[in-house]
Amino acid sequence: MALNKLRKLDQNSAGVTLPKDDLRVEGLLDEDGEIDGEHHIHIRHIDNGEWALELVEEIDA
């Protein structure tokens, strides 16, 4: 099991890194390993210490 450190991003948020190998499998990286396009993730708190991330294909304005 890979562990990723929770990091302070700014005064009001924190973040976790996602492994590039997993992003590549999802088709989110280009051939140079850079993020290909703009993507949005919906994050839900499921239970104590459990979170779910879901790639959102379209954003309703």
N, CA, C, O and CB atoms as a CASP TS submission, in Angstrom:
PFRMAT TS
TARGET T0000
AUTHOR 0000-0000-0000
METHOD Language model
MODEL 1
PARENT N/A
ATOM      1  N   MET     1       0.849  -1.181   0.000  1.00  0.00           N
ATOM      2  CA  MET     1       0.000   0.000   0.000  1.00  0.00           C
ATOM      3  C   MET     1       0.890   1.238   0.000  1.00  0.00           C
ATOM      4  O   MET     1       1.732   1.407   0.882  1.00  0.00           O
ATOM      5  CB  MET     1      -0.964   0.001   1.225  1.00  0.00           C
ATOM      6  N   ALA     2       0.700   2.095  -0.989  1.00  0.00           N
ATOM      7  CA  ALA     2       1.443   3.351  -1.048  1.00  0.00           C
ATOM      8  C   ALA     2       0.806   4.361  -0.105  1.00  0.00           C
ATOM      9  O   ALA     2      -0.418   4.451  -0.010  1.00  0.00           O
ATOM     10  CB  ALA     2       1.484   3.904  -2.494  1.00  0.00           C
ATOM     11  N   LEU     3       1.638   5.112   0.583  1.00  0.00           N
ATOM     12  CA  LEU     3       1.150   6.158   1.473  1.00  0.00           C
ATOM     13  C   LEU     3       1.538   7.511   0.905  1.00  0.00           C
ATOM     14  O   LEU     3       2.649   7.690   0.405  1.00  0.00           O
ATOM     15  CB  LEU     3       1.713   5.981   2.907  1.00  0.00           C
ATOM     16  N   ASN     4       0.624   8.456   0.983  1.00  0.00           N
ATOM     17  CA  ASN     4       0.863   9.806   0.495  1.00  0.00           C
ATOM     18  C   ASN     4       0.642  10.777   1.639  1.00  0.00           C
ATOM     19  O   ASN     4      -0.337  10.666   2.377  1.00  0.00           O
ATOM     20  CB  ASN     4      -0.059  10.145  -0.709  1.00  0.00           C
ATOM     21  N   LYS     5       1.557  11.732   1.787  1.00  0.00           N
ATOM     22  CA  LYS     5       1.505  12.687   2.882  1.00  0.00           C
ATOM     23  C   LYS     5       0.487  13.796   2.616  1.00  0.00           C
ATOM     24  O   LYS     5       0.427  14.347   1.517  1.00  0.00           O
ATOM     25  CB  LYS     5       2.881  13.287   3.116  1.00  0.00           C
ATOM     26  N   LEU     6      -0.301  14.110   3.623  1.00  0.00           N
ATOM     27  CA  LEU     6      -1.210  15.256   3.576  1.00  0.00           C
ATOM     28  C   LEU     6      -0.362  16.512   3.752  1.00  0.00           C
ATOM     29  O   LEU     6       0.442  16.590   4.681  1.00  0.00           O
ATOM     30  CB  LEU     6      -2.338  15.157   4.686  1.00  0.00           C
ATOM     31  N   ARG     7      -0.533  17.491   2.873  1.00  0.00           N
ATOM     32  CA  ARG     7       0.290  18.696   2.890  1.00  0.00           C
ATOM     33  C   ARG     7      -0.571  19.949   2.970  1.00  0.00           C
ATOM     34  O   ARG     7      -1.654  20.015   2.388  1.00  0.00           O
ATOM     35  CB  ARG     7       1.179  18.749   1.651  1.00  0.00           C
ATOM     36  N   LYS     8      -0.068  20.945   3.704  1.00  0.00           N
ATOM     37  CA  LYS     8      -0.736  22.233   3.769  1.00  0.00           C
ATOM     38  C   LYS     8      -0.493  22.957   2.452  1.00  0.00           C
ATOM     39  O   LYS     8       0.655  23.112   2.034  1.00  0.00           O
ATOM     40  CB  LYS     8      -0.231  23.077   4.982  1.00  0.00           C
ATOM     41  N   LEU     9      -1.571  23.406   1.788  1.00  0.00           N
ATOM     42  CA  LEU     9      -1.456  24.146   0.538  1.00  0.00           C
ATOM     43  C   LEU     9      -1.513  25.645   0.776  1.00  0.00           C
ATOM     44  O   LEU     9      -0.715  26.397   0.217  1.00  0.00           O
ATOM     45  CB  LEU     9      -2.555  23.731  -0.426  1.00  0.00           C
ATOM     46  N   ASP    10      -2.446  26.075   1.596  1.00  0.00           N
ATOM     47  CA  ASP    10      -2.577  27.482   1.946  1.00  0.00           C
ATOM     48  C   ASP    10      -3.323  27.554   3.275  1.00  0.00           C
ATOM     49  O   ASP    10      -3.467  26.544   3.964  1.00  0.00           O
ATOM     50  CB  ASP    10      -3.322  28.293   0.820  1.00  0.00           C
ATOM     51  N   GLN    11      -3.792  28.728   3.630  1.00  0.00           N
ATOM     52  CA  GLN    11      -4.449  28.925   4.924  1.00  0.00           C
ATOM     53  C   GLN    11      -5.732  28.099   5.082  1.00  0.00           C
ATOM     54  O   GLN    11      -6.101  27.740   6.200  1.00  0.00           O
ATOM     55  CB  GLN    11      -4.769  30.391   5.110  1.00  0.00           C
ATOM     56  N   ASN    12      -6.418  27.794   3.957  1.00  0.00           N
ATOM     57  CA  ASN    12      -7.726  27.161   4.033  1.00  0.00           C
ATOM     58  C   ASN    12      -7.801  25.783   3.401  1.00  0.00           C
ATOM     59  O   ASN    12      -8.889  25.213   3.318  1.00  0.00           O
ATOM     60  CB  ASN    12      -8.722  28.033   3.396  1.00  0.00           C
ATOM     61  N   SER    13      -6.667  25.220   2.947  1.00  0.00           N
ATOM     62  CA  SER    13      -6.764  23.922   2.287  1.00  0.00           C
ATOM     63  C   SER    13      -5.499  23.086   2.467  1.00  0.00           C
ATOM     64  O   SER    13      -4.422  23.587   2.789  1.00  0.00           O
ATOM     65  CB  SER    13      -7.046  24.112   0.811  1.00  0.00           C
ATOM     66  N   ALA    14      -5.686  21.807   2.244  1.00  0.00           N
ATOM     67  CA  ALA    14      -4.587  20.840   2.275  1.00  0.00           C
ATOM     68  C   ALA    14      -4.722  19.973   1.037  1.00  0.00           C
ATOM     69  O   ALA    14      -5.772  19.978   0.394  1.00  0.00           O
ATOM     70  CB  ALA    14      -4.603  19.969   3.593  1.00  0.00           C
ATOM     71  N   GLY    15      -3.685  19.233   0.694  1.00  0.00           N
ATOM     72  CA  GLY    15      -3.735  18.408  -0.506  1.00  0.00           C
ATOM     73  C   GLY    15      -2.959  17.117  -0.345  1.00  0.00           C
ATOM     74  O   GLY    15      -2.156  16.956   0.574  1.00  0.00           O
ATOM     75  N   VAL    16      -3.220  16.210  -1.259  1.00  0.00           N
ATOM     76  CA  VAL    16      -2.544  14.923  -1.326  1.00  0.00           C
ATOM     77  C   VAL    16      -2.123  14.719  -2.776  1.00  0.00           C
ATOM     78  O   VAL    16      -2.882  15.052  -3.687  1.00  0.00           O
ATOM     79  CB  VAL    16      -3.467  13.749  -0.816  1.00  0.00           C
ATOM     80  N   THR    17      -0.944  14.184  -3.006  1.00  0.00           N
ATOM     81  CA  THR    17      -0.515  13.918  -4.374  1.00  0.00           C
ATOM     82  C   THR    17      -1.127  12.622  -4.878  1.00  0.00           C
ATOM     83  O   THR    17      -1.373  11.694  -4.107  1.00  0.00           O
ATOM     84  CB  THR    17       1.014  13.856  -4.460  1.00  0.00           C
ATOM     85  N   LEU    18      -1.367  12.571  -6.176  1.00  0.00           N
ATOM     86  CA  LEU    18      -1.851  11.357  -6.824  1.00  0.00           C
ATOM     87  C   LEU    18      -0.717  10.795  -7.667  1.00  0.00           C
ATOM     88  O   LEU    18      -0.079  11.547  -8.404  1.00  0.00           O
ATOM     89  CB  LEU    18      -3.124  11.637  -7.698  1.00  0.00           C
ATOM     90  N   PRO    19      -0.447   9.501  -7.583  1.00  0.00           N
ATOM     91  CA  PRO    19       0.652   8.912  -8.343  1.00  0.00           C
ATOM     92  C   PRO    19       0.456   9.064  -9.851  1.00  0.00           C
ATOM     93  O   PRO    19      -0.630   8.813 -10.374  1.00  0.00           O
ATOM     94  CB  PRO    19       0.798   7.444  -7.989  1.00  0.00           C
ATOM     95  N   LYS    20       1.524   9.479 -10.544  1.00  0.00           N
ATOM     96  CA  LYS    20       1.446   9.670 -11.994  1.00  0.00           C
ATOM     97  C   LYS    20       1.073   8.388 -12.720  1.00  0.00           C
ATOM     98  O   LYS    20       0.374   8.439 -13.732  1.00  0.00           O
ATOM     99  CB  LYS    20       2.767  10.190 -12.526  1.00  0.00           C
ATOM    100  N   ASP    21       1.523   7.240 -12.228  1.00  0.00           N
ATOM    101  CA  ASP    21       1.166   5.977 -12.878  1.00  0.00           C
ATOM    102  C   ASP    21      -0.350   5.796 -12.915  1.00  0.00           C
ATOM    103  O   ASP    21      -0.901   5.347 -13.921  1.00  0.00           O
ATOM    104  CB  ASP    21       1.824   4.790 -12.149  1.00  0.00           C
ATOM    105  N   ASP    22      -1.021   6.146 -11.820  1.00  0.00           N
ATOM    106  CA  ASP    22      -2.484   6.028 -11.778  1.00  0.00           C
ATOM    107  C   ASP    22      -3.139   7.039 -12.697  1.00  0.00           C
ATOM    108  O   ASP    22      -4.122   6.725 -13.369  1.00  0.00           O
ATOM    109  CB  ASP    22      -2.999   6.213 -10.350  1.00  0.00           C
ATOM    110  N   LEU    23      -2.602   8.257 -12.733  1.00  0.00           N
ATOM    111  CA  LEU    23      -3.145   9.287 -13.628  1.00  0.00           C
ATOM    112  C   LEU    23      -2.951   8.893 -15.086  1.00  0.00           C
ATOM    113  O   LEU    23      -3.806   9.166 -15.928  1.00  0.00           O
ATOM    114  CB  LEU    23      -2.478  10.647 -13.357  1.00  0.00           C
ATOM    115  N   ARG    24      -1.825   8.249 -15.379  1.00  0.00           N
ATOM    116  CA  ARG    24      -1.552   7.789 -16.745  1.00  0.00           C
ATOM    117  C   ARG    24      -2.567   6.727 -17.157  1.00  0.00           C
ATOM    118  O   ARG    24      -3.068   6.752 -18.281  1.00  0.00           O
ATOM    119  CB  ARG    24      -0.115   7.229 -16.857  1.00  0.00           C
ATOM    120  N   VAL    25      -2.872   5.795 -16.256  1.00  0.00           N
ATOM    121  CA  VAL    25      -3.858   4.745 -16.533  1.00  0.00           C
ATOM    122  C   VAL    25      -5.222   5.355 -16.841  1.00  0.00           C
ATOM    123  O   VAL    25      -5.957   4.844 -17.686  1.00  0.00           O
ATOM    124  CB  VAL    25      -3.968   3.775 -15.338  1.00  0.00           C
ATOM    125  N   GLU    26      -5.558   6.440 -16.161  1.00  0.00           N
ATOM    126  CA  GLU    26      -6.841   7.123 -16.380  1.00  0.00           C
ATOM    127  C   GLU    26      -6.832   7.981 -17.642  1.00  0.00           C
ATOM    128  O   GLU    26      -7.870   8.526 -18.019  1.00  0.00           O
ATOM    129  CB  GLU    26      -7.182   7.992 -15.176  1.00  0.00           C
ATOM    130  N   GLY    27      -5.674   8.110 -18.307  1.00  0.00           N
ATOM    131  CA  GLY    27      -5.588   8.911 -19.527  1.00  0.00           C
ATOM    132  C   GLY    27      -5.514  10.403 -19.281  1.00  0.00           C
ATOM    133  O   GLY    27      -5.871  11.194 -20.154  1.00  0.00           O
ATOM    134  N   LEU    28      -5.055  10.801 -18.097  1.00  0.00           N
ATOM    135  CA  LEU    28      -5.029  12.214 -17.739  1.00  0.00           C
ATOM    136  C   LEU    28      -3.688  12.883 -18.026  1.00  0.00           C
ATOM    137  O   LEU    28      -3.562  14.098 -17.878  1.00  0.00           O
ATOM    138  CB  LEU    28      -5.364  12.371 -16.286  1.00  0.00           C
ATOM    139  N   LEU    29      -2.678  12.098 -18.437  1.00  0.00           N
ATOM    140  CA  LEU    29      -1.358  12.652 -18.727  1.00  0.00           C
ATOM    141  C   LEU    29      -1.046  12.519 -20.209  1.00  0.00           C
ATOM    142  O   LEU    29      -1.493  11.580 -20.868  1.00  0.00           O
ATOM    143  CB  LEU    29      -0.275  11.952 -17.886  1.00  0.00           C
ATOM    144  N   ASP    30      -0.268  13.477 -20.729  1.00  0.00           N
ATOM    145  CA  ASP    30       0.178  13.376 -22.121  1.00  0.00           C
ATOM    146  C   ASP    30       1.424  12.499 -22.205  1.00  0.00           C
ATOM    147  O   ASP    30       1.853  11.931 -21.200  1.00  0.00           O
ATOM    148  CB  ASP    30       0.464  14.781 -22.712  1.00  0.00           C
ATOM    149  N   GLU    31       2.003  12.387 -23.392  1.00  0.00           N
ATOM    150  CA  GLU    31       3.162  11.515 -23.600  1.00  0.00           C
ATOM    151  C   GLU    31       4.398  11.981 -22.836  1.00  0.00           C
ATOM    152  O   GLU    31       5.325  11.197 -22.636  1.00  0.00           O
ATOM    153  CB  GLU    31       3.484  11.433 -25.074  1.00  0.00           C
ATOM    154  N   ASP    32       4.429  13.251 -22.402  1.00  0.00           N
ATOM    155  CA  ASP    32       5.550  13.781 -21.624  1.00  0.00           C
ATOM    156  C   ASP    32       5.325  13.660 -20.120  1.00  0.00           C
ATOM    157  O   ASP    32       6.160  14.098 -19.329  1.00  0.00           O
ATOM    158  CB  ASP    32       5.788  15.233 -21.986  1.00  0.00           C
ATOM    159  N   GLY    33       4.199  13.066 -19.722  1.00  0.00           N
ATOM    160  CA  GLY    33       3.902  12.914 -18.302  1.00  0.00           C
ATOM    161  C   GLY    33       3.312  14.153 -17.659  1.00  0.00           C
ATOM    162  O   GLY    33       3.258  14.258 -16.434  1.00  0.00           O
ATOM    163  N   GLU    34       2.864  15.100 -18.491  1.00  0.00           N
ATOM    164  CA  GLU    34       2.232  16.324 -17.990  1.00  0.00           C
ATOM    165  C   GLU    34       0.721  16.165 -18.044  1.00  0.00           C
ATOM    166  O   GLU    34       0.201  15.398 -18.854  1.00  0.00           O
ATOM    167  CB  GLU    34       2.681  17.565 -18.812  1.00  0.00           C
ATOM    168  N   ILE    35       0.018  16.889 -17.182  1.00  0.00           N
ATOM    169  CA  ILE    35      -1.443  16.825 -17.174  1.00  0.00           C
ATOM    170  C   ILE    35      -1.952  17.316 -18.524  1.00  0.00           C
ATOM    171  O   ILE    35      -1.594  18.401 -18.982  1.00  0.00           O
ATOM    172  CB  ILE    35      -2.045  17.674 -16.002  1.00  0.00           C
ATOM    173  N   ASP    36      -2.790  16.502 -19.149  1.00  0.00           N
ATOM    174  CA  ASP    36      -3.309  16.776 -20.484  1.00  0.00           C
ATOM    175  C   ASP    36      -4.687  17.415 -20.363  1.00  0.00           C
ATOM    176  O   ASP    36      -5.675  16.717 -20.132  1.00  0.00           O
ATOM    177  CB  ASP    36      -3.375  15.478 -21.335  1.00  0.00           C
ATOM    178  N   GLY    37      -4.761  18.725 -20.515  1.00  0.00           N
ATOM    179  CA  GLY    37      -6.040  19.425 -20.425  1.00  0.00           C
ATOM    180  C   GLY    37      -6.354  19.866 -19.011  1.00  0.00           C
ATOM    181  O   GLY    37      -5.486  19.887 -18.138  1.00  0.00           O
ATOM    182  N   GLU    38      -7.606  20.218 -18.802  1.00  0.00           N
ATOM    183  CA  GLU    38      -8.084  20.673 -17.493  1.00  0.00           C
ATOM    184  C   GLU    38      -9.071  19.647 -16.963  1.00  0.00           C
ATOM    185  O   GLU    38     -10.000  19.249 -17.666  1.00  0.00           O
ATOM    186  CB  GLU    38      -8.746  22.092 -17.584  1.00  0.00           C
ATOM    187  N   HIS    39      -8.871  19.222 -15.729  1.00  0.00           N
ATOM    188  CA  HIS    39      -9.717  18.192 -15.139  1.00  0.00           C
ATOM    189  C   HIS    39     -10.194  18.644 -13.768  1.00  0.00           C
ATOM    190  O   HIS    39      -9.497  19.382 -13.071  1.00  0.00           O
ATOM    191  CB  HIS    39      -8.962  16.850 -15.036  1.00  0.00           C
ATOM    192  N   HIS    40     -11.379  18.200 -13.389  1.00  0.00           N
ATOM    193  CA  HIS    40     -11.952  18.525 -12.088  1.00  0.00           C
ATOM    194  C   HIS    40     -12.277  17.225 -11.357  1.00  0.00           C
ATOM    195  O   HIS    40     -12.712  16.244 -11.960  1.00  0.00           O
ATOM    196  CB  HIS    40     -13.225  19.415 -12.239  1.00  0.00           C
ATOM    197  N   ILE    41     -12.057  17.244 -10.055  1.00  0.00           N
ATOM    198  CA  ILE    41     -12.297  16.082  -9.205  1.00  0.00           C
ATOM    199  C   ILE    41     -13.336  16.447  -8.147  1.00  0.00           C
ATOM    200  O   ILE    41     -13.223  17.490  -7.501  1.00  0.00           O
ATOM    201  CB  ILE    41     -10.972  15.590  -8.540  1.00  0.00           C
ATOM    202  N   HIS    42     -14.336  15.605  -7.968  1.00  0.00           N
ATOM    203  CA  HIS    42     -15.308  15.774  -6.890  1.00  0.00           C
ATOM    204  C   HIS    42     -14.830  14.916  -5.722  1.00  0.00           C
ATOM    205  O   HIS    42     -14.592  13.718  -5.879  1.00  0.00           O
ATOM    206  CB  HIS    42     -16.772  15.371  -7.348  1.00  0.00           C
ATOM    207  N   ILE    43     -14.690  15.538  -4.543  1.00  0.00           N
ATOM    208  CA  ILE    43     -14.207  14.835  -3.353  1.00  0.00           C
ATOM    209  C   ILE    43     -15.339  14.769  -2.342  1.00  0.00           C
ATOM    210  O   ILE    43     -15.950  15.781  -1.998  1.00  0.00           O
ATOM    211  CB  ILE    43     -12.951  15.542  -2.740  1.00  0.00           C
ATOM    212  N   ARG    44     -15.610  13.540  -1.869  1.00  0.00           N
ATOM    213  CA  ARG    44     -16.672  13.350  -0.867  1.00  0.00           C
ATOM    214  C   ARG    44     -16.086  12.693   0.382  1.00  0.00           C
ATOM    215  O   ARG    44     -15.265  11.781   0.290  1.00  0.00           O
ATOM    216  CB  ARG    44     -17.838  12.481  -1.444  1.00  0.00           C
ATOM    217  N   HIS    45     -16.516  13.167   1.539  1.00  0.00           N
ATOM    218  CA  HIS    45     -16.151  12.527   2.797  1.00  0.00           C
ATOM    219  C   HIS    45     -17.137  11.385   3.020  1.00  0.00           C
ATOM    220  O   HIS    45     -18.343  11.612   3.123  1.00  0.00           O
ATOM    221  CB  HIS    45     -16.165  13.551   4.000  1.00  0.00           C
ATOM    222  N   ILE    46     -16.628  10.165   3.095  1.00  0.00           N
ATOM    223  CA  ILE    46     -17.464   8.977   3.216  1.00  0.00           C
ATOM    224  C   ILE    46     -17.693   8.605   4.674  1.00  0.00           C
ATOM    225  O   ILE    46     -18.827   8.411   5.112  1.00  0.00           O
ATOM    226  CB  ILE    46     -16.831   7.810   2.475  1.00  0.00           C
ATOM    227  N   ASP    47     -16.599   8.510   5.412  1.00  0.00           N
ATOM    228  CA  ASP    47     -16.642   8.063   6.803  1.00  0.00           C
ATOM    229  C   ASP    47     -15.394   8.594   7.496  1.00  0.00           C
ATOM    230  O   ASP    47     -14.566   9.252   6.867  1.00  0.00           O
ATOM    231  CB  ASP    47     -16.729   6.493   6.907  1.00  0.00           C
ATOM    232  N   ASN    48     -15.260   8.320   8.755  1.00  0.00           N
ATOM    233  CA  ASN    48     -14.097   8.751   9.510  1.00  0.00           C
ATOM    234  C   ASN    48     -12.817   8.252   8.833  1.00  0.00           C
ATOM    235  O   ASN    48     -12.558   7.049   8.799  1.00  0.00           O
ATOM    236  CB  ASN    48     -14.177   8.242  10.965  1.00  0.00           C
ATOM    237  N   GLY    49     -12.023   9.174   8.298  1.00  0.00           N
ATOM    238  CA  GLY    49     -10.777   8.823   7.640  1.00  0.00           C
ATOM    239  C   GLY    49     -10.922   8.264   6.239  1.00  0.00           C
ATOM    240  O   GLY    49      -9.940   7.793   5.666  1.00  0.00           O
ATOM    241  N   GLU    50     -12.124   8.301   5.667  1.00  0.00           N
ATOM    242  CA  GLU    50     -12.343   7.741   4.333  1.00  0.00           C
ATOM    243  C   GLU    50     -12.923   8.806   3.396  1.00  0.00           C
ATOM    244  O   GLU    50     -13.902   9.478   3.724  1.00  0.00           O
ATOM    245  CB  GLU    50     -13.287   6.516   4.406  1.00  0.00           C
ATOM    246  N   TRP    51     -12.299   8.942   2.231  1.00  0.00           N
ATOM    247  CA  TRP    51     -12.699   9.923   1.239  1.00  0.00           C
ATOM    248  C   TRP    51     -12.831   9.237  -0.106  1.00  0.00           C
ATOM    249  O   TRP    51     -12.162   8.237  -0.363  1.00  0.00           O
ATOM    250  CB  TRP    51     -11.690  11.089   1.167  1.00  0.00           C
ATOM    251  N   ALA    52     -13.692   9.768  -0.969  1.00  0.00           N
ATOM    252  CA  ALA    52     -13.845   9.240  -2.326  1.00  0.00           C
ATOM    253  C   ALA    52     -13.571  10.375  -3.310  1.00  0.00           C
ATOM    254  O   ALA    52     -14.034  11.500  -3.122  1.00  0.00           O
ATOM    255  CB  ALA    52     -15.280   8.630  -2.548  1.00  0.00           C
ATOM    256  N   LEU    53     -12.816  10.064  -4.358  1.00  0.00           N
ATOM    257  CA  LEU    53     -12.521  11.020  -5.418  1.00  0.00           C
ATOM    258  C   LEU    53     -13.140  10.516  -6.702  1.00  0.00           C
ATOM    259  O   LEU    53     -13.038   9.334  -7.031  1.00  0.00           O
ATOM    260  CB  LEU    53     -10.992  11.231  -5.585  1.00  0.00           C
ATOM    261  N   GLU    54     -13.789  11.426  -7.433  1.00  0.00           N
ATOM    262  CA  GLU    54     -14.420  11.055  -8.691  1.00  0.00           C
ATOM    263  C   GLU    54     -14.103  12.102  -9.753  1.00  0.00           C
ATOM    264  O   GLU    54     -14.330  13.294  -9.549  1.00  0.00           O
ATOM    265  CB  GLU    54     -15.948  10.901  -8.514  1.00  0.00           C
ATOM    266  N   LEU    55     -13.580  11.648 -10.881  1.00  0.00           N
ATOM    267  CA  LEU    55     -13.296  12.545 -11.998  1.00  0.00           C
ATOM    268  C   LEU    55     -14.625  13.030 -12.573  1.00  0.00           C
ATOM    269  O   LEU    55     -15.499  12.222 -12.888  1.00  0.00           O
ATOM    270  CB  LEU    55     -12.432  11.832 -13.097  1.00  0.00           C
ATOM    271  N   VAL    56     -14.778  14.345 -12.709  1.00  0.00           N
ATOM    272  CA  VAL    56     -15.991  14.937 -13.258  1.00  0.00           C
ATOM    273  C   VAL    56     -15.717  15.292 -14.705  1.00  0.00           C
ATOM    274  O   VAL    56     -14.828  16.094 -14.992  1.00  0.00           O
ATOM    275  CB  VAL    56     -16.443  16.191 -12.443  1.00  0.00           C
ATOM    276  N   GLU    57     -16.468  14.704 -15.612  1.00  0.00           N
ATOM    277  CA  GLU    57     -16.250  14.916 -17.045  1.00  0.00           C
ATOM    278  C   GLU    57     -16.718  16.287 -17.510  1.00  0.00           C
ATOM    279  O   GLU    57     -16.056  16.918 -18.334  1.00  0.00           O
ATOM    280  CB  GLU    57     -16.961  13.846 -17.839  1.00  0.00           C
ATOM    281  N   GLU    58     -17.843  16.756 -16.995  1.00  0.00           N
ATOM    282  CA  GLU    58     -18.368  18.047 -17.427  1.00  0.00           C
ATOM    283  C   GLU    58     -18.779  18.860 -16.223  1.00  0.00           C
ATOM    284  O   GLU    58     -19.303  18.324 -15.247  1.00  0.00           O
ATOM    285  CB  GLU    58     -19.555  17.869 -18.384  1.00  0.00           C
ATOM    286  N   ILE    59     -18.539  20.161 -16.295  1.00  0.00           N
ATOM    287  CA  ILE    59     -18.921  21.096 -15.230  1.00  0.00           C
ATOM    288  C   ILE    59     -20.113  21.891 -15.730  1.00  0.00           C
ATOM    289  O   ILE    59     -20.031  22.557 -16.762  1.00  0.00           O
ATOM    290  CB  ILE    59     -17.728  22.047 -14.825  1.00  0.00           C
ATOM    291  N   ASP    60     -21.225  21.824 -14.997  1.00  0.00           N
ATOM    292  CA  ASP    60     -22.392  22.644 -15.344  1.00  0.00           C
ATOM    293  C   ASP    60     -22.172  24.047 -14.853  1.00  0.00           C
ATOM    294  O   ASP    60     -21.839  24.255 -13.687  1.00  0.00           O
ATOM    295  CB  ASP    60     -23.692  22.062 -14.747  1.00  0.00           C
ATOM    296  N   ALA    61     -22.355  25.019 -15.731  1.00  0.00           N
ATOM    297  CA  ALA    61     -22.142  26.421 -15.354  1.00  0.00           C
ATOM    298  C   ALA    61     -23.392  27.044 -14.800  1.00  0.00           C
ATOM    299  O   ALA    61     -23.387  28.220 -14.434  1.00  0.00           O
ATOM    300  CB  ALA    61     -21.661  27.225 -16.538  1.00  0.00           C
TER
END
